[in-house]
Amino acid sequence: MSSAATALIWWVVPAMGLLGALGYVLWISKFQGKYQQETQRSVGQFQRFQDSLRDSQARDIDTSAKIENTQATNSDPEIRQ
């Protein structure tokens, strides 16, 4: 490879990296607020979903416990004696 091509690589590659880094920083600073709000909204929706699952599981456990208690009290009277 010629020395001119080597010199070009040594200047072009870092210059492209620098331009890419600057572009990334500008893009992040411009759009960060928008994406952060969308992320917070998504996290909030997921937390509400988890809470609803916990509530429904707690209701299911309470319901099954009540059914078991009802079945135990309505069972054969000879067993209760």
mmCIF file of the N, C-alpha and C atoms, coordinates in Angstrom:
data_MODEL
# 
_entry.id   MODEL 
# 
loop_
_atom_site.group_PDB 
_atom_site.id 
_atom_site.type_symbol 
_atom_site.label_atom_id 
_atom_site.label_alt_id 
_atom_site.label_comp_id 
_atom_site.label_asym_id 
_atom_site.label_entity_id 
_atom_site.label_seq_id 
_atom_site.pdbx_PDB_ins_code 
_atom_site.Cartn_x 
_atom_site.Cartn_y 
_atom_site.Cartn_z 
_atom_site.occupancy 
_atom_site.B_iso_or_equiv 
_atom_site.pdbx_formal_charge 
_atom_site.auth_seq_id 
_atom_site.auth_comp_id 
_atom_site.auth_asym_id 
_atom_site.auth_atom_id 
_atom_site.pdbx_PDB_model_num 
ATOM 1   N N  . MET A 1 1  ? 0.846   -1.164  0.000  1.00 0.00 ? 1  MET A N  1 
ATOM 2   C CA . MET A 1 1  ? 0.000   0.000   0.000  1.00 0.00 ? 1  MET A CA 1 
ATOM 3   C C  . MET A 1 1  ? 0.898   1.236   0.000  1.00 0.00 ? 1  MET A C  1 
ATOM 4   N N  . SER A 1 2  ? 0.504   2.228   -0.737 1.00 0.00 ? 2  SER A N  1 
ATOM 5   C CA . SER A 1 2  ? 1.338   3.432   -0.845 1.00 0.00 ? 2  SER A CA 1 
ATOM 6   C C  . SER A 1 2  ? 1.223   4.268   0.426  1.00 0.00 ? 2  SER A C  1 
ATOM 7   N N  . SER A 1 3  ? 2.199   5.112   0.600  1.00 0.00 ? 3  SER A N  1 
ATOM 8   C CA . SER A 1 3  ? 2.203   5.964   1.792  1.00 0.00 ? 3  SER A CA 1 
ATOM 9   C C  . SER A 1 3  ? 1.058   6.975   1.756  1.00 0.00 ? 3  SER A C  1 
ATOM 10  N N  . ALA A 1 4  ? 0.631   7.353   0.562  1.00 0.00 ? 4  ALA A N  1 
ATOM 11  C CA . ALA A 1 4  ? -0.497  8.290   0.455  1.00 0.00 ? 4  ALA A CA 1 
ATOM 12  C C  . ALA A 1 4  ? -1.785  7.632   0.940  1.00 0.00 ? 4  ALA A C  1 
ATOM 13  N N  . ALA A 1 5  ? -1.992  6.375   0.573  1.00 0.00 ? 5  ALA A N  1 
ATOM 14  C CA . ALA A 1 5  ? -3.194  5.659   1.009  1.00 0.00 ? 5  ALA A CA 1 
ATOM 15  C C  . ALA A 1 5  ? -3.163  5.438   2.516  1.00 0.00 ? 5  ALA A C  1 
ATOM 16  N N  . THR A 1 6  ? -2.007  5.106   3.045  1.00 0.00 ? 6  THR A N  1 
ATOM 17  C CA . THR A 1 6  ? -1.873  4.907   4.487  1.00 0.00 ? 6  THR A CA 1 
ATOM 18  C C  . THR A 1 6  ? -2.157  6.202   5.237  1.00 0.00 ? 6  THR A C  1 
ATOM 19  N N  . ALA A 1 7  ? -1.622  7.295   4.742  1.00 0.00 ? 7  ALA A N  1 
ATOM 20  C CA . ALA A 1 7  ? -1.873  8.591   5.376  1.00 0.00 ? 7  ALA A CA 1 
ATOM 21  C C  . ALA A 1 7  ? -3.353  8.946   5.308  1.00 0.00 ? 7  ALA A C  1 
ATOM 22  N N  . LEU A 1 8  ? -3.978  8.639   4.179  1.00 0.00 ? 8  LEU A N  1 
ATOM 23  C CA . LEU A 1 8  ? -5.403  8.921   4.026  1.00 0.00 ? 8  LEU A CA 1 
ATOM 24  C C  . LEU A 1 8  ? -6.217  8.122   5.047  1.00 0.00 ? 8  LEU A C  1 
ATOM 25  N N  . ILE A 1 9  ? -5.866  6.849   5.218  1.00 0.00 ? 9  ILE A N  1 
ATOM 26  C CA . ILE A 1 9  ? -6.577  6.016   6.196  1.00 0.00 ? 9  ILE A CA 1 
ATOM 27  C C  . ILE A 1 9  ? -6.396  6.582   7.600  1.00 0.00 ? 9  ILE A C  1 
ATOM 28  N N  . TRP A 1 10 ? -5.177  7.001   7.931  1.00 0.00 ? 10 TRP A N  1 
ATOM 29  C CA . TRP A 1 10 ? -4.901  7.530   9.262  1.00 0.00 ? 10 TRP A CA 1 
ATOM 30  C C  . TRP A 1 10 ? -5.643  8.833   9.528  1.00 0.00 ? 10 TRP A C  1 
ATOM 31  N N  . TRP A 1 11 ? -6.037  9.542   8.507  1.00 0.00 ? 11 TRP A N  1 
ATOM 32  C CA . TRP A 1 11 ? -6.799  10.772  8.709  1.00 0.00 ? 11 TRP A CA 1 
ATOM 33  C C  . TRP A 1 11 ? -8.297  10.558  8.535  1.00 0.00 ? 11 TRP A C  1 
ATOM 34  N N  . VAL A 1 12 ? -8.697  9.734   7.591  1.00 0.00 ? 12 VAL A N  1 
ATOM 35  C CA . VAL A 1 12 ? -10.119 9.564   7.295  1.00 0.00 ? 12 VAL A CA 1 
ATOM 36  C C  . VAL A 1 12 ? -10.833 8.761   8.385  1.00 0.00 ? 12 VAL A C  1 
ATOM 37  N N  . VAL A 1 13 ? -10.230 7.674   8.826  1.00 0.00 ? 13 VAL A N  1 
ATOM 38  C CA . VAL A 1 13 ? -10.898 6.824   9.825  1.00 0.00 ? 13 VAL A CA 1 
ATOM 39  C C  . VAL A 1 13 ? -11.160 7.589   11.124 1.00 0.00 ? 13 VAL A C  1 
ATOM 40  N N  . PRO A 1 14 ? -10.179 8.260   11.722 1.00 0.00 ? 14 PRO A N  1 
ATOM 41  C CA . PRO A 1 14 ? -10.481 9.023   12.944 1.00 0.00 ? 14 PRO A CA 1 
ATOM 42  C C  . PRO A 1 14 ? -11.457 10.180  12.699 1.00 0.00 ? 14 PRO A C  1 
ATOM 43  N N  . ALA A 1 15 ? -11.357 10.807  11.521 1.00 0.00 ? 15 ALA A N  1 
ATOM 44  C CA . ALA A 1 15 ? -12.283 11.905  11.216 1.00 0.00 ? 15 ALA A CA 1 
ATOM 45  C C  . ALA A 1 15 ? -13.714 11.385  11.136 1.00 0.00 ? 15 ALA A C  1 
ATOM 46  N N  . MET A 1 16 ? -13.909 10.236  10.510 1.00 0.00 ? 16 MET A N  1 
ATOM 47  C CA . MET A 1 16 ? -15.255 9.652   10.433 1.00 0.00 ? 16 MET A CA 1 
ATOM 48  C C  . MET A 1 16 ? -15.745 9.248   11.823 1.00 0.00 ? 16 MET A C  1 
ATOM 49  N N  . GLY A 1 17 ? -14.858 8.722   12.640 1.00 0.00 ? 17 GLY A N  1 
ATOM 50  C CA . GLY A 1 17 ? -15.232 8.375   14.014 1.00 0.00 ? 17 GLY A CA 1 
ATOM 51  C C  . GLY A 1 17 ? -15.644 9.597   14.804 1.00 0.00 ? 17 GLY A C  1 
ATOM 52  N N  . LEU A 1 18 ? -14.898 10.684  14.627 1.00 0.00 ? 18 LEU A N  1 
ATOM 53  C CA . LEU A 1 18 ? -15.228 11.926  15.326 1.00 0.00 ? 18 LEU A CA 1 
ATOM 54  C C  . LEU A 1 18 ? -16.561 12.483  14.848 1.00 0.00 ? 18 LEU A C  1 
ATOM 55  N N  . LEU A 1 19 ? -16.786 12.485  13.549 1.00 0.00 ? 19 LEU A N  1 
ATOM 56  C CA . LEU A 1 19 ? -18.071 12.959  13.019 1.00 0.00 ? 19 LEU A CA 1 
ATOM 57  C C  . LEU A 1 19 ? -19.226 12.084  13.501 1.00 0.00 ? 19 LEU A C  1 
ATOM 58  N N  . GLY A 1 20 ? -19.003 10.789  13.530 1.00 0.00 ? 20 GLY A N  1 
ATOM 59  C CA . GLY A 1 20 ? -20.038 9.883   14.029 1.00 0.00 ? 20 GLY A CA 1 
ATOM 60  C C  . GLY A 1 20 ? -20.349 10.132  15.490 1.00 0.00 ? 20 GLY A C  1 
ATOM 61  N N  . ALA A 1 21 ? -19.320 10.348  16.294 1.00 0.00 ? 21 ALA A N  1 
ATOM 62  C CA . ALA A 1 21 ? -19.523 10.620  17.718 1.00 0.00 ? 21 ALA A CA 1 
ATOM 63  C C  . ALA A 1 21 ? -20.260 11.938  17.920 1.00 0.00 ? 21 ALA A C  1 
ATOM 64  N N  . LEU A 1 22 ? -19.881 12.968  17.179 1.00 0.00 ? 22 LEU A N  1 
ATOM 65  C CA . LEU A 1 22 ? -20.568 14.261  17.292 1.00 0.00 ? 22 LEU A CA 1 
ATOM 66  C C  . LEU A 1 22 ? -22.022 14.148  16.843 1.00 0.00 ? 22 LEU A C  1 
ATOM 67  N N  . GLY A 1 23 ? -22.245 13.430  15.756 1.00 0.00 ? 23 GLY A N  1 
ATOM 68  C CA . GLY A 1 23 ? -23.620 13.214  15.293 1.00 0.00 ? 23 GLY A CA 1 
ATOM 69  C C  . GLY A 1 23 ? -24.449 12.476  16.326 1.00 0.00 ? 23 GLY A C  1 
ATOM 70  N N  . TYR A 1 24 ? -23.859 11.480  16.965 1.00 0.00 ? 24 TYR A N  1 
ATOM 71  C CA . TYR A 1 24 ? -24.564 10.719  17.998 1.00 0.00 ? 24 TYR A CA 1 
ATOM 72  C C  . TYR A 1 24 ? -24.911 11.610  19.185 1.00 0.00 ? 24 TYR A C  1 
ATOM 73  N N  . VAL A 1 25 ? -23.964 12.425  19.613 1.00 0.00 ? 25 VAL A N  1 
ATOM 74  C CA . VAL A 1 25 ? -24.211 13.322  20.750 1.00 0.00 ? 25 VAL A CA 1 
ATOM 75  C C  . VAL A 1 25 ? -25.316 14.311  20.411 1.00 0.00 ? 25 VAL A C  1 
ATOM 76  N N  . LEU A 1 26 ? -25.287 14.875  19.222 1.00 0.00 ? 26 LEU A N  1 
ATOM 77  C CA . LEU A 1 26 ? -26.338 15.811  18.827 1.00 0.00 ? 26 LEU A CA 1 
ATOM 78  C C  . LEU A 1 26 ? -27.690 15.123  18.732 1.00 0.00 ? 26 LEU A C  1 
ATOM 79  N N  . TRP A 1 27 ? -27.722 13.926  18.187 1.00 0.00 ? 27 TRP A N  1 
ATOM 80  C CA . TRP A 1 27 ? -28.974 13.178  18.060 1.00 0.00 ? 27 TRP A CA 1 
ATOM 81  C C  . TRP A 1 27 ? -29.540 12.849  19.438 1.00 0.00 ? 27 TRP A C  1 
ATOM 82  N N  . ILE A 1 28 ? -28.672 12.416  20.355 1.00 0.00 ? 28 ILE A N  1 
ATOM 83  C CA . ILE A 1 28 ? -29.120 12.086  21.713 1.00 0.00 ? 28 ILE A CA 1 
ATOM 84  C C  . ILE A 1 28 ? -29.648 13.331  22.412 1.00 0.00 ? 28 ILE A C  1 
ATOM 85  N N  . SER A 1 29 ? -28.934 14.439  22.293 1.00 0.00 ? 29 SER A N  1 
ATOM 86  C CA . SER A 1 29 ? -29.372 15.651  22.991 1.00 0.00 ? 29 SER A CA 1 
ATOM 87  C C  . SER A 1 29 ? -30.686 16.179  22.419 1.00 0.00 ? 29 SER A C  1 
ATOM 88  N N  . LYS A 1 30 ? -30.936 15.950  21.151 1.00 0.00 ? 30 LYS A N  1 
ATOM 89  C CA . LYS A 1 30 ? -32.162 16.444  20.532 1.00 0.00 ? 30 LYS A CA 1 
ATOM 90  C C  . LYS A 1 30 ? -33.356 15.552  20.847 1.00 0.00 ? 30 LYS A C  1 
ATOM 91  N N  . PHE A 1 31 ? -33.175 14.237  20.847 1.00 0.00 ? 31 PHE A N  1 
ATOM 92  C CA . PHE A 1 31 ? -34.294 13.307  20.964 1.00 0.00 ? 31 PHE A CA 1 
ATOM 93  C C  . PHE A 1 31 ? -34.388 12.601  22.313 1.00 0.00 ? 31 PHE A C  1 
ATOM 94  N N  . GLN A 1 32 ? -33.478 12.884  23.225 1.00 0.00 ? 32 GLN A N  1 
ATOM 95  C CA . GLN A 1 32 ? -33.461 12.165  24.492 1.00 0.00 ? 32 GLN A CA 1 
ATOM 96  C C  . GLN A 1 32 ? -34.744 12.375  25.295 1.00 0.00 ? 32 GLN A C  1 
ATOM 97  N N  . GLY A 1 33 ? -35.230 13.593  25.357 1.00 0.00 ? 33 GLY A N  1 
ATOM 98  C CA . GLY A 1 33 ? -36.445 13.875  26.116 1.00 0.00 ? 33 GLY A CA 1 
ATOM 99  C C  . GLY A 1 33 ? -37.646 13.106  25.598 1.00 0.00 ? 33 GLY A C  1 
ATOM 100 N N  . LYS A 1 34 ? -37.782 13.049  24.288 1.00 0.00 ? 34 LYS A N  1 
ATOM 101 C CA . LYS A 1 34 ? -38.909 12.332  23.683 1.00 0.00 ? 34 LYS A CA 1 
ATOM 102 C C  . LYS A 1 34 ? -38.863 10.854  24.032 1.00 0.00 ? 34 LYS A C  1 
ATOM 103 N N  . TYR A 1 35 ? -37.700 10.231  23.863 1.00 0.00 ? 35 TYR A N  1 
ATOM 104 C CA . TYR A 1 35 ? -37.584 8.801   24.136 1.00 0.00 ? 35 TYR A CA 1 
ATOM 105 C C  . TYR A 1 35 ? -37.694 8.510   25.627 1.00 0.00 ? 35 TYR A C  1 
ATOM 106 N N  . GLN A 1 36 ? -37.211 9.434   26.453 1.00 0.00 ? 36 GLN A N  1 
ATOM 107 C CA . GLN A 1 36 ? -37.297 9.226   27.894 1.00 0.00 ? 36 GLN A CA 1 
ATOM 108 C C  . GLN A 1 36 ? -38.758 9.250   28.342 1.00 0.00 ? 36 GLN A C  1 
ATOM 109 N N  . GLN A 1 37 ? -39.549 10.156  27.797 1.00 0.00 ? 37 GLN A N  1 
ATOM 110 C CA . GLN A 1 37 ? -40.966 10.211  28.142 1.00 0.00 ? 37 GLN A CA 1 
ATOM 111 C C  . GLN A 1 37 ? -41.674 8.942   27.691 1.00 0.00 ? 37 GLN A C  1 
ATOM 112 N N  . GLU A 1 38 ? -41.367 8.465   26.500 1.00 0.00 ? 38 GLU A N  1 
ATOM 113 C CA . GLU A 1 38 ? -41.992 7.235   26.008 1.00 0.00 ? 38 GLU A CA 1 
ATOM 114 C C  . GLU A 1 38 ? -41.588 6.044   26.866 1.00 0.00 ? 38 GLU A C  1 
ATOM 115 N N  . THR A 1 39 ? -40.331 6.032   27.315 1.00 0.00 ? 39 THR A N  1 
ATOM 116 C CA . THR A 1 39 ? -39.871 4.938   28.170 1.00 0.00 ? 39 THR A CA 1 
ATOM 117 C C  . THR A 1 39 ? -40.589 4.978   29.504 1.00 0.00 ? 39 THR A C  1 
ATOM 118 N N  . GLN A 1 40 ? -40.715 6.176   30.090 1.00 0.00 ? 40 GLN A N  1 
ATOM 119 C CA . GLN A 1 40 ? -41.411 6.291   31.375 1.00 0.00 ? 40 GLN A CA 1 
ATOM 120 C C  . GLN A 1 40 ? -42.861 5.858   31.241 1.00 0.00 ? 40 GLN A C  1 
ATOM 121 N N  . ARG A 1 41 ? -43.493 6.221   30.143 1.00 0.00 ? 41 ARG A N  1 
ATOM 122 C CA . ARG A 1 41 ? -44.884 5.829   29.921 1.00 0.00 ? 41 ARG A CA 1 
ATOM 123 C C  . ARG A 1 41 ? -44.984 4.316   29.798 1.00 0.00 ? 41 ARG A C  1 
ATOM 124 N N  . SER A 1 42 ? -44.052 3.719   29.076 1.00 0.00 ? 42 SER A N  1 
ATOM 125 C CA . SER A 1 42 ? -44.053 2.269   28.899 1.00 0.00 ? 42 SER A CA 1 
ATOM 126 C C  . SER A 1 42 ? -43.806 1.558   30.226 1.00 0.00 ? 42 SER A C  1 
ATOM 127 N N  . VAL A 1 43 ? -42.876 2.075   31.015 1.00 0.00 ? 43 VAL A N  1 
ATOM 128 C CA . VAL A 1 43 ? -42.596 1.480   32.323 1.00 0.00 ? 43 VAL A CA 1 
ATOM 129 C C  . VAL A 1 43 ? -43.823 1.603   33.220 1.00 0.00 ? 43 VAL A C  1 
ATOM 130 N N  . GLY A 1 44 ? -44.490 2.741   33.181 1.00 0.00 ? 44 GLY A N  1 
ATOM 131 C CA . GLY A 1 44 ? -45.707 2.924   33.974 1.00 0.00 ? 44 GLY A CA 1 
ATOM 132 C C  . GLY A 1 44 ? -46.798 1.949   33.578 1.00 0.00 ? 44 GLY A C  1 
ATOM 133 N N  . GLN A 1 45 ? -46.961 1.737   32.279 1.00 0.00 ? 45 GLN A N  1 
ATOM 134 C CA . GLN A 1 45 ? -47.969 0.774   31.818 1.00 0.00 ? 45 GLN A CA 1 
ATOM 135 C C  . GLN A 1 45 ? -47.614 -0.635  32.270 1.00 0.00 ? 45 GLN A C  1 
ATOM 136 N N  . PHE A 1 46 ? -46.350 -0.984  32.219 1.00 0.00 ? 46 PHE A N  1 
ATOM 137 C CA . PHE A 1 46 ? -45.933 -2.317  32.649 1.00 0.00 ? 46 PHE A CA 1 
ATOM 138 C C  . PHE A 1 46 ? -46.154 -2.491  34.150 1.00 0.00 ? 46 PHE A C  1 
ATOM 139 N N  . GLN A 1 47 ? -45.873 -1.455  34.941 1.00 0.00 ? 47 GLN A N  1 
ATOM 140 C CA . GLN A 1 47 ? -46.097 -1.552  36.384 1.00 0.00 ? 47 GLN A CA 1 
ATOM 141 C C  . GLN A 1 47 ? -47.580 -1.695  36.700 1.00 0.00 ? 47 GLN A C  1 
ATOM 142 N N  . ARG A 1 48 ? -48.437 -0.987  35.973 1.00 0.00 ? 48 ARG A N  1 
ATOM 143 C CA . ARG A 1 48 ? -49.884 -1.154  36.176 1.00 0.00 ? 48 ARG A CA 1 
ATOM 144 C C  . ARG A 1 48 ? -50.313 -2.569  35.819 1.00 0.00 ? 48 ARG A C  1 
ATOM 145 N N  . PHE A 1 49 ? -49.740 -3.119  34.763 1.00 0.00 ? 49 PHE A N  1 
ATOM 146 C CA . PHE A 1 49 ? -50.041 -4.492  34.366 1.00 0.00 ? 49 PHE A CA 1 
ATOM 147 C C  . PHE A 1 49 ? -49.629 -5.468  35.469 1.00 0.00 ? 49 PHE A C  1 
ATOM 148 N N  . GLN A 1 50 ? -48.432 -5.283  36.027 1.00 0.00 ? 50 GLN A N  1 
ATOM 149 C CA . GLN A 1 50 ? -47.979 -6.154  37.110 1.00 0.00 ? 50 GLN A CA 1 
ATOM 150 C C  . GLN A 1 50 ? -48.892 -6.030  38.325 1.00 0.00 ? 50 GLN A C  1 
ATOM 151 N N  . ASP A 1 51 ? -49.285 -4.807  38.664 1.00 0.00 ? 51 ASP A N  1 
ATOM 152 C CA . ASP A 1 51 ? -50.182 -4.605  39.806 1.00 0.00 ? 51 ASP A CA 1 
ATOM 153 C C  . ASP A 1 51 ? -51.516 -5.296  39.587 1.00 0.00 ? 51 ASP A C  1 
ATOM 154 N N  . SER A 1 52 ? -52.039 -5.227  38.372 1.00 0.00 ? 52 SER A N  1 
ATOM 155 C CA . SER A 1 52 ? -53.322 -5.880  38.103 1.00 0.00 ? 52 SER A CA 1 
ATOM 156 C C  . SER A 1 52 ? -53.186 -7.396  38.213 1.00 0.00 ? 52 SER A C  1 
ATOM 157 N N  . LEU A 1 53 ? -52.049 -7.943  37.798 1.00 0.00 ? 53 LEU A N  1 
ATOM 158 C CA . LEU A 1 53 ? -51.832 -9.384  37.966 1.00 0.00 ? 53 LEU A CA 1 
ATOM 159 C C  . LEU A 1 53 ? -51.767 -9.758  39.439 1.00 0.00 ? 53 LEU A C  1 
ATOM 160 N N  . ARG A 1 54 ? -51.063 -8.955  40.235 1.00 0.00 ? 54 ARG A N  1 
ATOM 161 C CA . ARG A 1 54 ? -50.989 -9.233  41.674 1.00 0.00 ? 54 ARG A CA 1 
ATOM 162 C C  . ARG A 1 54 ? -52.370 -9.181  42.309 1.00 0.00 ? 54 ARG A C  1 
ATOM 163 N N  . ASP A 1 55 ? -53.155 -8.176  41.929 1.00 0.00 ? 55 ASP A N  1 
ATOM 164 C CA . ASP A 1 55 ? -54.506 -8.052  42.482 1.00 0.00 ? 55 ASP A CA 1 
ATOM 165 C C  . ASP A 1 55 ? -55.368 -9.245  42.099 1.00 0.00 ? 55 ASP A C  1 
ATOM 166 N N  . SER A 1 56 ? -55.305 -9.658  40.846 1.00 0.00 ? 56 SER A N  1 
ATOM 167 C CA . SER A 1 56 ? -56.134 -10.788 40.414 1.00 0.00 ? 56 SER A CA 1 
ATOM 168 C C  . SER A 1 56 ? -55.672 -12.082 41.074 1.00 0.00 ? 56 SER A C  1 
ATOM 169 N N  . GLN A 1 57 ? -54.374 -12.253 41.270 1.00 0.00 ? 57 GLN A N  1 
ATOM 170 C CA . GLN A 1 57 ? -53.889 -13.450 41.955 1.00 0.00 ? 57 GLN A CA 1 
ATOM 171 C C  . GLN A 1 57 ? -54.331 -13.451 43.411 1.00 0.00 ? 57 GLN A C  1 
ATOM 172 N N  . ALA A 1 58 ? -54.290 -12.293 44.059 1.00 0.00 ? 58 ALA A N  1 
ATOM 173 C CA . ALA A 1 58 ? -54.743 -12.210 45.449 1.00 0.00 ? 58 ALA A CA 1 
ATOM 174 C C  . ALA A 1 58 ? -56.231 -12.527 45.538 1.00 0.00 ? 58 ALA A C  1 
ATOM 175 N N  . ARG A 1 59 ? -57.028 -12.028 44.591 1.00 0.00 ? 59 ARG A N  1 
ATOM 176 C CA . ARG A 1 59 ? -58.464 -12.340 44.577 1.00 0.00 ? 59 ARG A CA 1 
ATOM 177 C C  . ARG A 1 59 ? -58.691 -13.824 44.366 1.00 0.00 ? 59 ARG A C  1 
ATOM 178 N N  . ASP A 1 60 ? -57.925 -14.428 43.460 1.00 0.00 ? 60 ASP A N  1 
ATOM 179 C CA . ASP A 1 60 ? -58.069 -15.860 43.199 1.00 0.00 ? 60 ASP A CA 1 
ATOM 180 C C  . ASP A 1 60 ? -57.728 -16.681 44.439 1.00 0.00 ? 60 ASP A C  1 
ATOM 181 N N  . ILE A 1 61 ? -56.687 -16.293 45.143 1.00 0.00 ? 61 ILE A N  1 
ATOM 182 C CA . ILE A 1 61 ? -56.300 -17.011 46.363 1.00 0.00 ? 61 ILE A CA 1 
ATOM 183 C C  . ILE A 1 61 ? -57.381 -16.865 47.422 1.00 0.00 ? 61 ILE A C  1 
ATOM 184 N N  . ASP A 1 62 ? -57.901 -15.639 47.599 1.00 0.00 ? 62 ASP A N  1 
ATOM 185 C CA . ASP A 1 62 ? -58.972 -15.420 48.574 1.00 0.00 ? 62 ASP A CA 1 
ATOM 186 C C  . ASP A 1 62 ? -60.210 -16.224 48.213 1.00 0.00 ? 62 ASP A C  1 
ATOM 187 N N  . THR A 1 63 ? -60.560 -16.246 46.946 1.00 0.00 ? 63 THR A N  1 
ATOM 188 C CA . THR A 1 63 ? -61.745 -16.979 46.500 1.00 0.00 ? 63 THR A CA 1 
ATOM 189 C C  . THR A 1 63 ? -61.576 -18.471 46.735 1.00 0.00 ? 63 THR A C  1 
ATOM 190 N N  . SER A 1 64 ? -60.418 -19.011 46.395 1.00 0.00 ? 64 SER A N  1 
ATOM 191 C CA . SER A 1 64 ? -60.204 -20.448 46.590 1.00 0.00 ? 64 SER A CA 1 
ATOM 192 C C  . SER A 1 64 ? -60.172 -20.792 48.075 1.00 0.00 ? 64 SER A C  1 
ATOM 193 N N  . ALA A 1 65 ? -59.646 -19.907 48.923 1.00 0.00 ? 65 ALA A N  1 
ATOM 194 C CA . ALA A 1 65 ? -59.643 -20.156 50.365 1.00 0.00 ? 65 ALA A CA 1 
ATOM 195 C C  . ALA A 1 65 ? -61.066 -20.158 50.907 1.00 0.00 ? 65 ALA A C  1 
ATOM 196 N N  . LYS A 1 66 ? -61.901 -19.240 50.433 1.00 0.00 ? 66 LYS A N  1 
ATOM 197 C CA . LYS A 1 66 ? -63.295 -19.198 50.879 1.00 0.00 ? 66 LYS A CA 1 
ATOM 198 C C  . LYS A 1 66 ? -64.040 -20.452 50.437 1.00 0.00 ? 66 LYS A C  1 
ATOM 199 N N  . ILE A 1 67 ? -63.770 -20.907 49.219 1.00 0.00 ? 67 ILE A N  1 
ATOM 200 C CA . ILE A 1 67 ? -64.426 -22.120 48.715 1.00 0.00 ? 67 ILE A CA 1 
ATOM 201 C C  . ILE A 1 67 ? -63.999 -23.326 49.554 1.00 0.00 ? 67 ILE A C  1 
ATOM 202 N N  . GLU A 1 68 ? -62.718 -23.414 49.877 1.00 0.00 ? 68 GLU A N  1 
ATOM 203 C CA . GLU A 1 68 ? -62.237 -24.530 50.694 1.00 0.00 ? 68 GLU A CA 1 
ATOM 204 C C  . GLU A 1 68 ? -62.852 -24.489 52.080 1.00 0.00 ? 68 GLU A C  1 
ATOM 205 N N  . ASN A 1 69 ? -62.960 -23.286 52.669 1.00 0.00 ? 69 ASN A N  1 
ATOM 206 C CA . ASN A 1 69 ? -63.573 -23.162 53.992 1.00 0.00 ? 69 ASN A CA 1 
ATOM 207 C C  . ASN A 1 69 ? -65.043 -23.551 53.940 1.00 0.00 ? 69 ASN A C  1 
ATOM 208 N N  . THR A 1 70 ? -65.736 -23.144 52.898 1.00 0.00 ? 70 THR A N  1 
ATOM 209 C CA . THR A 1 70 ? -67.150 -23.478 52.748 1.00 0.00 ? 70 THR A CA 1 
ATOM 210 C C  . THR A 1 70 ? -67.319 -24.978 52.586 1.00 0.00 ? 70 THR A C  1 
ATOM 211 N N  . GLN A 1 71 ? -66.477 -25.601 51.808 1.00 0.00 ? 71 GLN A N  1 
ATOM 212 C CA . GLN A 1 71 ? -66.561 -27.045 51.611 1.00 0.00 ? 71 GLN A CA 1 
ATOM 213 C C  . GLN A 1 71 ? -66.242 -27.788 52.901 1.00 0.00 ? 71 GLN A C  1 
ATOM 214 N N  . ALA A 1 72 ? -65.309 -27.272 53.685 1.00 0.00 ? 72 ALA A N  1 
ATOM 215 C CA . ALA A 1 72 ? -64.948 -27.926 54.941 1.00 0.00 ? 72 ALA A CA 1 
ATOM 216 C C  . ALA A 1 72 ? -66.089 -27.835 55.946 1.00 0.00 ? 72 ALA A C  1 
ATOM 217 N N  . THR A 1 73 ? -66.796 -26.714 55.996 1.00 0.00 ? 73 THR A N  1 
ATOM 218 C CA . THR A 1 73 ? -67.901 -26.572 56.948 1.00 0.00 ? 73 THR A CA 1 
ATOM 219 C C  . THR A 1 73 ? -69.136 -27.311 56.486 1.00 0.00 ? 73 THR A C  1 
ATOM 220 N N  . ASN A 1 74 ? -69.285 -27.543 55.200 1.00 0.00 ? 74 ASN A N  1 
ATOM 221 C CA . ASN A 1 74 ? -70.452 -28.249 54.670 1.00 0.00 ? 74 ASN A CA 1 
ATOM 222 C C  . ASN A 1 74 ? -70.197 -29.742 54.507 1.00 0.00 ? 74 ASN A C  1 
ATOM 223 N N  . SER A 1 75 ? -69.079 -30.240 54.964 1.00 0.00 ? 75 SER A N  1 
ATOM 224 C CA . SER A 1 75 ? -68.768 -31.655 54.785 1.00 0.00 ? 75 SER A CA 1 
ATOM 225 C C  . SER A 1 75 ? -69.562 -32.502 55.773 1.00 0.00 ? 75 SER A C  1 
ATOM 226 N N  . ASP A 1 76 ? -69.327 -33.771 55.772 1.00 0.00 ? 76 ASP A N  1 
ATOM 227 C CA . ASP A 1 76 ? -70.057 -34.749 56.581 1.00 0.00 ? 76 ASP A CA 1 
ATOM 228 C C  . ASP A 1 76 ? -69.991 -34.365 58.065 1.00 0.00 ? 76 ASP A C  1 
ATOM 229 N N  . PRO A 1 77 ? -71.132 -34.265 58.749 1.00 0.00 ? 77 PRO A N  1 
ATOM 230 C CA . PRO A 1 77 ? -71.133 -33.860 60.161 1.00 0.00 ? 77 PRO A CA 1 
ATOM 231 C C  . PRO A 1 77 ? -70.436 -34.868 61.061 1.00 0.00 ? 77 PRO A C  1 
ATOM 232 N N  . GLU A 1 78 ? -70.345 -36.109 60.684 1.00 0.00 ? 78 GLU A N  1 
ATOM 233 C CA . GLU A 1 78 ? -69.683 -37.097 61.521 1.00 0.00 ? 78 GLU A CA 1 
ATOM 234 C C  . GLU A 1 78 ? -68.186 -36.822 61.614 1.00 0.00 ? 78 GLU A C  1 
ATOM 235 N N  . ILE A 1 79 ? -67.617 -36.254 60.590 1.00 0.00 ? 79 ILE A N  1 
ATOM 236 C CA . ILE A 1 79 ? -66.187 -35.949 60.585 1.00 0.00 ? 79 ILE A CA 1 
ATOM 237 C C  . ILE A 1 79 ? -65.896 -34.810 61.552 1.00 0.00 ? 79 ILE A C  1 
ATOM 238 N N  . ARG A 1 80 ? -66.817 -33.859 61.681 1.00 0.00 ? 80 ARG A N  1 
ATOM 239 C CA . ARG A 1 80 ? -66.587 -32.704 62.541 1.00 0.00 ? 80 ARG A CA 1 
ATOM 240 C C  . ARG A 1 80 ? -66.640 -33.074 64.012 1.00 0.00 ? 80 ARG A C  1 
ATOM 241 N N  . GLN A 1 81 ? -67.276 -34.152 64.373 1.00 0.00 ? 81 GLN A N  1 
ATOM 242 C CA . GLN A 1 81 ? -67.426 -34.501 65.797 1.00 0.00 ? 81 GLN A CA 1 
ATOM 243 C C  . GLN A 1 81 ? -66.182 -35.032 66.389 1.00 0.00 ? 81 GLN A C  1 
# 
